[in-house]
Protein backbone atom coordinates (compact mmCIF):
# COMPACT_ATOMS: atom_id res chain seq x y z
CA UNK A 1 0.00 0.00 0.00
CA UNK A 2 1.09 3.54 -0.68
CA UNK A 3 0.07 6.79 0.93
CA UNK A 4 -0.31 9.62 -1.58
CA UNK A 5 0.63 13.13 -0.48
CA UNK A 6 -0.15 16.31 -2.36
CA UNK A 7 2.42 19.09 -2.16
CA UNK A 8 1.78 22.57 -3.43
CA UNK A 9 4.73 24.68 -4.45
CA UNK A 10 3.45 28.10 -5.42
CA UNK A 11 1.26 27.61 -8.48
CA UNK A 12 2.55 24.09 -9.11
CA UNK A 13 1.65 20.99 -7.18
CA UNK A 14 2.90 17.44 -7.28
CA UNK A 15 1.92 14.04 -5.97
CA UNK A 16 4.33 11.98 -3.94
CA UNK A 17 3.66 8.36 -2.97
CA UNK A 18 5.03 7.21 0.38
CA UNK A 19 4.97 3.56 1.44
CA UNK A 20 2.88 2.71 4.50
CA UNK A 21 5.06 1.22 7.23
CA UNK A 22 4.09 -1.08 10.11
CA UNK A 23 5.09 1.61 12.61
CA UNK A 24 2.50 3.91 10.99
CA UNK A 25 -0.18 1.95 12.87
CA UNK A 26 -1.18 3.52 16.16
CA UNK A 27 -0.44 1.52 19.30
CA UNK A 28 -4.16 0.66 19.56
CA UNK A 29 -6.62 0.78 16.69
CA UNK A 30 -10.02 -0.48 15.63
CA UNK A 31 -9.55 -3.10 12.93
CA UNK A 32 -11.05 -1.78 9.72
CA UNK A 33 -9.98 1.80 10.35
CA UNK A 34 -6.25 1.45 9.66
CA UNK A 35 -6.35 -1.02 6.77
CA UNK A 36 -3.05 -0.20 5.07
CA UNK A 37 -1.09 -0.11 8.34
CA UNK A 38 -2.83 -3.30 9.55
CA UNK A 39 -1.90 -5.08 6.35
CA UNK A 40 1.72 -3.99 6.83
CA UNK A 41 1.67 -5.27 10.45
CA UNK A 42 0.53 -8.66 9.19
CA UNK A 43 3.45 -8.71 6.75
CA UNK A 44 5.98 -7.59 9.39
CA UNK A 45 4.92 -9.77 12.36
CA UNK A 46 4.99 -13.18 10.71
CA UNK A 47 5.76 -15.34 13.74
CA UNK A 48 2.77 -16.54 15.78
CA UNK A 49 2.59 -16.70 19.57
CA UNK A 50 2.57 -20.48 19.24
CA UNK A 51 5.85 -20.40 17.30
CA UNK A 52 7.35 -17.98 19.85
CA UNK A 53 6.45 -20.58 22.52
CA UNK A 54 8.34 -23.33 20.64
CA UNK A 55 5.04 -24.80 19.37
CA UNK A 56 3.99 -25.64 22.94
CA UNK A 57 0.23 -25.10 22.79
CA UNK A 58 -0.28 -25.33 26.57
CA UNK A 59 2.44 -22.76 27.20
CA UNK A 60 1.07 -20.37 24.54
CA UNK A 61 -2.48 -20.71 25.88
CA UNK A 62 -1.38 -20.18 29.48
CA UNK A 63 0.69 -17.11 28.57
CA UNK A 64 -2.28 -15.63 26.64
CA UNK A 65 -4.70 -16.43 29.46
CA UNK A 66 -2.33 -14.84 31.97
CA UNK A 67 -2.23 -11.66 29.88
CA UNK A 68 -6.05 -11.54 29.82
CA UNK A 69 -6.09 -11.93 33.61
CA UNK A 70 -3.46 -9.18 33.93
CA UNK A 71 -5.69 -6.94 31.78
CA UNK A 72 -8.58 -7.59 34.16
CA UNK A 73 -6.43 -6.88 37.20
CA UNK A 74 -5.20 -3.64 35.62
CA UNK A 75 -8.78 -2.65 34.78
CA UNK A 76 -9.76 -3.21 38.43
CA UNK A 77 -6.73 -1.20 39.58
CA UNK A 78 -7.69 1.84 37.48
CA UNK A 79 -11.43 1.34 38.03
CA UNK A 80 -12.30 0.55 34.39
CA UNK A 81 -15.16 -1.90 33.82
CA UNK A 82 -14.23 -4.59 31.28
CA UNK A 83 -17.05 -6.96 32.24
CA UNK A 84 -19.15 -7.93 29.25
CA UNK A 85 -16.62 -6.70 26.70
CA UNK A 86 -16.10 -9.21 23.89
CA UNK A 87 -13.59 -8.49 21.14
CA UNK A 88 -11.66 -9.96 18.28
CA UNK A 89 -8.13 -9.00 19.20
CA UNK A 90 -4.87 -8.99 17.27
CA UNK A 91 -1.83 -8.30 19.45
CA UNK A 92 1.61 -7.58 18.00
CA UNK A 93 4.63 -7.94 20.30
CA UNK A 94 8.22 -6.89 19.88
CA UNK A 95 10.78 -9.70 20.26
CA UNK A 96 11.27 -8.78 23.93
CA UNK A 97 7.56 -9.12 24.80
CA UNK A 98 6.67 -5.43 24.72
CA UNK A 99 3.27 -4.80 23.14
CA UNK A 100 3.78 -2.79 19.95
CA UNK A 101 0.18 -2.76 18.69
CA UNK A 102 -3.29 -3.99 19.60
CA UNK A 103 -5.95 -4.13 16.91
CA UNK A 104 -9.45 -4.98 18.04
CA UNK A 105 -13.03 -5.16 16.90
CA UNK A 106 -16.05 -5.30 19.22
CA UNK A 107 -18.02 -8.48 18.65
CA UNK A 108 -21.79 -8.11 18.09
CA UNK A 109 -22.61 -9.76 21.43
CA UNK A 110 -20.31 -7.41 23.39
CA UNK A 111 -21.54 -4.97 25.96
CA UNK A 112 -21.77 -1.55 24.36
CA UNK A 113 -18.68 0.45 25.33
CA UNK A 114 -17.13 3.70 24.18
CA UNK A 115 -14.35 2.57 21.81
CA UNK A 116 -12.29 5.68 22.58
CA UNK A 117 -12.25 4.69 26.26
CA UNK A 118 -11.51 1.04 25.45
CA UNK A 119 -8.67 2.11 23.15
CA UNK A 120 -7.30 4.34 25.92
CA UNK A 121 -7.46 1.38 28.32
CA UNK A 122 -5.58 -0.91 25.89
CA UNK A 123 -3.00 1.84 25.25
CA UNK A 124 -2.42 2.36 28.97
CA UNK A 125 -2.19 -1.38 29.58
CA UNK A 126 0.31 -1.86 26.75
CA UNK A 127 2.62 0.80 28.22
CA UNK A 128 2.92 -0.89 31.60
CA UNK A 129 2.80 -4.60 30.68
CA UNK A 130 5.50 -6.87 29.27
CA UNK A 131 4.45 -10.25 27.93
CA UNK A 132 6.49 -13.02 29.61
CA UNK A 133 7.74 -14.48 26.31
CA UNK A 134 10.72 -13.35 24.31
CA UNK A 135 11.80 -14.52 20.90
CA UNK A 136 14.39 -13.82 18.26
CA UNK A 137 11.64 -12.22 16.12
CA UNK A 138 8.52 -10.11 16.56
CA UNK A 139 5.37 -12.18 17.07
CA UNK A 140 1.60 -11.85 17.09
CA UNK A 141 -1.65 -13.52 18.13
CA UNK A 142 -5.18 -13.17 16.75
CA UNK A 143 -8.13 -14.50 18.72
CA UNK A 144 -11.38 -13.75 20.54
CA UNK A 145 -11.27 -12.35 24.06
CA UNK A 146 -14.12 -12.00 26.55
CA UNK A 147 -14.18 -10.36 29.94
CA UNK A 148 -14.38 -11.55 32.61
CA UNK A 149 -11.98 -14.32 31.68
CA UNK A 150 -13.11 -17.76 32.74
CA UNK A 151 -10.86 -20.75 32.48
CA UNK A 152 -11.25 -24.22 33.75
CA UNK A 153 -8.73 -26.99 33.44
CA UNK A 154 -10.20 -30.10 31.84
CA UNK A 155 -9.88 -33.21 33.97
CA UNK A 156 -8.60 -36.35 32.20
C-alpha positions in Angstrom: 0.0 0.0 0.0 1.1 3.5 -0.7 0.1 6.8 0.9 -0.3 9.6 -1.6 0.6 13.1 -0.5 -0.2 16.3 -2.4 2.4 19.1 -2.2 1.8 22.6 -3.4 4.7 24.7 -4.5 3.5 28.1 -5.4 1.3 27.6 -8.5 2.6 24.1 -9.1 1.6 21.0 -7.2 2.9 17.4 -7.3 1.9 14.0 -6.0 4.3 12.0 -3.9 3.7 8.4 -3.0 5.0 7.2 0.4 5.0 3.6 1.4 2.9 2.7 4.5 5.1 1.2 7.2 4.1 -1.1 10.1 5.1 1.6 12.6 2.5 3.9 11.0 -0.2 2.0 12.9 -1.2 3.5 16.2 -0.4 1.5 19.3 -4.2 0.7 19.6 -6.6 0.8 16.7 -10.0 -0.5 15.6 -9.6 -3.1 12.9 -11.1 -1.8 9.7 -10.0 1.8 10.3 -6.2 1.5 9.7 -6.3 -1.0 6.8 -3.0 -0.2 5.1 -1.1 -0.1 8.3 -2.8 -3.3 9.6 -1.9 -5.1 6.3 1.7 -4.0 6.8 1.7 -5.3 10.4 0.5 -8.7 9.2 3.4 -8.7 6.7 6.0 -7.6 9.4 4.9 -9.8 12.4 5.0 -13.2 10.7 5.8 -15.3 13.7 2.8 -16.5 15.8 2.6 -16.7 19.6 2.6 -20.5 19.2 5.9 -20.4 17.3 7.4 -18.0 19.9 6.4 -20.6 22.5 8.3 -23.3 20.6 5.0 -24.8 19.4 4.0 -25.6 22.9 0.2 -25.1 22.8 -0.3 -25.3 26.6 2.4 -22.8 27.2 1.1 -20.4 24.5 -2.5 -20.7 25.9 -1.4 -20.2 29.5 0.7 -17.1 28.6 -2.3 -15.6 26.6 -4.7 -16.4 29.5 -2.3 -14.8 32.0 -2.2 -11.7 29.9 -6.1 -11.5 29.8 -6.1 -11.9 33.6 -3.5 -9.2 33.9 -5.7 -6.9 31.8 -8.6 -7.6 34.2 -6.4 -6.9 37.2 -5.2 -3.6 35.6 -8.8 -2.7 34.8 -9.8 -3.2 38.4 -6.7 -1.2 39.6 -7.7 1.8 37.5 -11.4 1.3 38.0 -12.3 0.6 34.4 -15.2 -1.9 33.8 -14.2 -4.6 31.3 -17.0 -7.0 32.2 -19.1 -7.9 29.3 -16.6 -6.7 26.7 -16.1 -9.2 23.9 -13.6 -8.5 21.1 -11.7 -10.0 18.3 -8.1 -9.0 19.2 -4.9 -9.0 17.3 -1.8 -8.3 19.5 1.6 -7.6 18.0 4.6 -7.9 20.3 8.2 -6.9 19.9 10.8 -9.7 20.3 11.3 -8.8 23.9 7.6 -9.1 24.8 6.7 -5.4 24.7 3.3 -4.8 23.1 3.8 -2.8 20.0 0.2 -2.8 18.7 -3.3 -4.0 19.6 -5.9 -4.1 16.9 -9.4 -5.0 18.0 -13.0 -5.2 16.9 -16.0 -5.3 19.2 -18.0 -8.5 18.7 -21.8 -8.1 18.1 -22.6 -9.8 21.4 -20.3 -7.4 23.4 -21.5 -5.0 26.0 -21.8 -1.6 24.4 -18.7 0.5 25.3 -17.1 3.7 24.2 -14.4 2.6 21.8 -12.3 5.7 22.6 -12.3 4.7 26.3 -11.5 1.0 25.5 -8.7 2.1 23.1 -7.3 4.3 25.9 -7.5 1.4 28.3 -5.6 -0.9 25.9 -3.0 1.8 25.3 -2.4 2.4 29.0 -2.2 -1.4 29.6 0.3 -1.9 26.7 2.6 0.8 28.2 2.9 -0.9 31.6 2.8 -4.6 30.7 5.5 -6.9 29.3 4.5 -10.3 27.9 6.5 -13.0 29.6 7.7 -14.5 26.3 10.7 -13.4 24.3 11.8 -14.5 20.9 14.4 -13.8 18.3 11.6 -12.2 16.1 8.5 -10.1 16.6 5.4 -12.2 17.1 1.6 -11.8 17.1 -1.6 -13.5 18.1 -5.2 -13.2 16.8 -8.1 -14.5 18.7 -11.4 -13.7 20.5 -11.3 -12.3 24.1 -14.1 -12.0 26.6 -14.2 -10.4 29.9 -14.4 -11.5 32.6 -12.0 -14.3 31.7 -13.1 -17.8 32.7 -10.9 -20.7 32.5 -11.3 -24.2 33.7 -8.7 -27.0 33.4 -10.2 -30.1 31.8 -9.9 -33.2 34.0 -8.6 -36.4 32.2 
